Amino acid sequence: MTLKQLEQELAWLANRSEADKEEARRRLSAIIPPPTPIPEGKTLSDMVEGKWPGDETNEQIRAALERLS
């Protein structure tokens, strides 16, 4: 994308009508699930930092990282 194209797209975004914005929100809400509420007493950082999606041990992770390096 060229700088001119980017400028044109940004101008288009900045000049959309409220109806255009509402239609975009409607289309997105049909395909994107609503956000998960953050439990009371937690912060966004609490919810995303320090999480590992699997049940691997630290030793298994360390061994996998050593194989990659």
Backbone hydrogen bonds, N-H to C=O, Kabsch-Sander energy under -0.5 kcal/mol:
donor,donor_aa,acceptor,acceptor_aa,energy
6,L,2,T,-2.5
7,E,3,L,-2.6
8,Q,4,K,-2.2
9,E,5,Q,-2.6
10,L,6,L,-2.6
11,A,7,E,-2.2
12,W,8,Q,-2.3
13,L,9,E,-2.5
14,A,10,L,-2.5
15,N,11,A,-1.3
16,R,13,L,-1.1
21,K,17,S,-2.2
22,E,18,E,-2.6
23,E,19,A,-2.3
24,A,20,D,-2.1
25,R,21,K,-2.3
26,R,22,E,-2.4
27,R,23,E,-2.4
28,L,24,A,-2.4
29,S,25,R,-2.6
30,A,26,R,-1.0
31,I,27,R,-0.5
31,I,28,L,-1.4
32,I,28,L,-2.4
42,K,39,P,-2.0
47,M,43,T,-1.5
48,V,44,L,-1.4
49,E,45,S,-2.8
51,K,48,V,-0.7
61,I,57,T,-2.2
62,R,58,N,-2.7
63,A,59,E,-2.5
64,A,60,Q,-2.2
65,L,61,I,-2.5
66,E,62,R,-2.3
67,R,63,A,-2.0
68,L,64,A,-1.5
69,S,65,L,-1.3
